[in-house]
């Protein structure tokens, strides 16, 4: 008698097979071998600065087993599907893996070539060096300037701010002294006291000592930053190459 003629028999056989597969999956063994023990011990040593003793290692492996069971059960229940946090974490791990394959050493020749191709990225802005004296009011600043013109010593004023500013860009000076004073610097003549110039801190007399033009510094001056940028761009390029190499494996049905 053919089994195919008896649907109930087929149902029972298929059900038994499904039960057996599920039973087999649910009893997947979790191996706690020396490699697992060394990995768990290594993590402990990294965090605590000392290897675990045998009792601590046993407790760590018990905790690892609990986590592994929960992890596998979560996967069995499909809890990783459509989870933004899990998705991003997996993408991040893959990116780290790909980036780790990027060489970490940079030759002097590669660094010089990269610097020449990106010189404007390292251009320094115009910078100013000057001495300033702060006063509470514009009237006090005017009186101090008149004293200087009479050949007297510069009267002391407030001391809330540094007396000297060295090699500061306009952006830095805007943060330190406000936009009004910083924007007036290009019109200040060198080597003479001028003012009053206003800031949120009061009125200032200022003597411009040096004005450094915008320039691209030599490579030796910015080498650490150039090396960092080179490695970052190299890692990004590795990710782009990897993406292009695997992109063709996946069809995209864009239904927007």
Secondary structure, 3 states (H helix, E strand, C coil): CCHHHCHHHHHHHHHHHHHHHHHHHHCCCCCCCHHHHHHHHHHHHHHHCCCCCHHHHHHHHHHHHHHHHHHHHHHHCCCCCCCHHHHHHHHHHHHHHHHHCCCCCCCHHHHHHHHHHCHHHHEECCEEEEEEEEECCHHHHHHHHHHHHCCCCCCCCECCCCCEEEEEEHHHHHHHHCHHHHHHHHHCCECCEEEEEEECCEEEEEEEEEEECCEECCHHHHHHHHHHHHHHHHHHHHHHHHHHHHHCCCCCCCCC
